Amino acid sequence: MKDVQQSPVAFLRSQRKFAMDEKTPTVAASYGSQAVSFNKDYLLSAPGVMKLGELIFGLLCWALVAAVYLNPFINTPAYQFVLFVSVTSWILTTALFIVGVLGLNNSKFSTAPWGIIEFSFNASWGLLYFVASCVAAAYSGQRPHLIVATVFAFLTTNLYITDASFAYKQWKGAFPWQQAGTQTNVSA
């Protein structure tokens, strides 16, 4: 039997090697197994394409309204509301898009109820964007860039509402009219 006193560093290394050899779970090992990776499938899925469209059309709406916001003769609280909705939704949609592209919703935050989160996010922003679109339409007048901003706002509204319907389907499993066993009998 060897009676050699080890240094603390050598002792810790031997313990770590023992733990790795025995395949004992450690906090670092379980945390490290949840790798963040680029999720190409999300980009090709319906929610990914919708989020990309929301980002593009939202950015165009935001840029066109921001050009009006800098003009003190046209700047009104109505355009401030439209600018608030477009900028805030764009920032939050960018964050949610990054979560989806990096696959964080499937790895790091997999315990979160993503169906409910996506549905409530898209439905609330769809409603806010609809109100902002109506406000922009009411105040656009004969200014062409504001008319175009209104068109992009309505397109973004449609994307958010469609994305909310896909999120509802993800949350509930299917649309209510697609449930198995609930056939409608259409007879003349």
N, C-alpha and C positions, 0 to 999 in steps of 0.2 A: 504494500500500500504506500502510495506516495503521499508524503505529508508536505506539500508545497503550498505556500500561501499565495493566492492569486491577487492581482490588483483589482480594484473595483471595476475598471473598464473591461478587463478580461472576464470577470465574473458575469457582468451584464451581457457581454457578447455570447458567452456560453449559454446563458439562460434564454436569450433570444433565439439562438440556434436550436435549443431544445424545444422551445415553443413552436418554432417553424417546422421542426422535424415531426412533432407529434400532431400537427395540424389542429392545434387548439385554436379556437376562434379568439381573436383579439379585436379590440375596438378599431385599431388602425386597419386591420385586414378587412373587416366587414365594411368599413367606410371606404376603403380604397377600391373595393370591388365594383362600386357604382361609378363607372367611368362616364365622363362626358364625351360625347362624340357627335360628329356632324350627322344629322338625320336627313338624308336625301329623300327618303320616302315621304317625310312631312311636306317638303316643298312640292311634291307631285300630288299630294292629297288635296281633296276639296277644301278643307279648312286652311291649308297652307297657301293655296292659290287665292282664296278669298282674302286672307290676311295681307298677302302681297298686293292685291288690288286695292284693299283698304288703305294701305300705306301709300301707294302711288296716287290714287285719286284724292286722298286726304291731304297729301303734300301739295298737289296742284291747287286744291281749294284753299289751303292755308296760304300759299304764296300769292294767289290772286287777291285774297281778302287782306293780306298784310300790305300789299301795294296800296290799297285804299286806306288802310289804317294810318299810313304815313302822311296822307293828305288831310290837313286840318279842316278843310272846307267840307269834306265828305264824312269825316270821322264822327260816328254816332255810337251811342251805347248798343244799338242793334248790331253793328259790325264788331264791337268789342265782344259781344256774346258769341257771335259766329266764330270769331278768331279764338276765343277761349275754348269752344267745343272742338274746333278742328285741331288746334295745337295739343290740347290735353289728350284727346283720343289718339292722335298720331303717336305721341310719346308712349302712352300705355300700350297701344297696339304693337309698337316696336318692341317693347319689353316682352310682351306675350309671344310675339313672333320669334324672338331670340330664344325664349324658353322652349318653344316647339322645335326650332331648327337644331338646337343643341341636345334635344332629347331629355331635357331636365324634368319634363313632366312624366317621363317614364323611368327615370333613375333617381334623382335626388329628391324630387317632390312627388313620388309615386303614390303616397298615401293621401294626397289631397283629392277632393272630389272634382276632378277636372271637367266633367260634364256639366255640373252645376256652375262652376266658375266660368266656363266658356259661355254657357247659355246666359247667365246673368250679365256678364260683361258685354256680350254682343247685343242683347236685347236692350239694355240700358243705353248703350251708345247709339244704337239704331234709333231709339226714341229721341234722344238728345239731338242727334244729327238731323232727324226729321223736323224738329222744332227749329233748329238753326237754318235748315234749308228753306223753310217757310218764311222765316224772318229775312233771310237773304233775298228771297224772291220778292217780298213785299217792298224792300228798300233798294232794289237794284236799279230801278228807273230805266234810263236809256244808256247806261254805261255798259259797254260791251264786255269788259273784263269782269264786271260783277255778274252779268248774265251767265258767262262761262263758269264763274265760281259757283253760281247757284246750280248749274247743271252738274258739275263735279260733286257738289254737296248731295244732290239727290242720288247720283250714282253710288256714292259712298254709303248713303242711307240704305239703298237696296242691297249692297254687299253685306252690311252689318246685319240686316234682317235675315238675309239668306244664310249667313254664317250662324246666326242664332238658331235657325231651323235645323241646320246640321248638328249644332251642339245639343239641341233638344233630342234629336235622334240618338246621338251618342249617349246622352244621359239616361233616357228612358229605354233605349234599345231599338225602338222603332216609333214611327208616328202612330198616333192613336188609331187611325184608319187602316193601318197595316198590321194590326195585332192578329195573331193566328186564332182562328176559331170564331172570329166576328165577321162572318160573311154577310154581305147584303144581298138579299134576294130581289132582283129586279125582274119582275114579270109583268107582262102587259095584261 
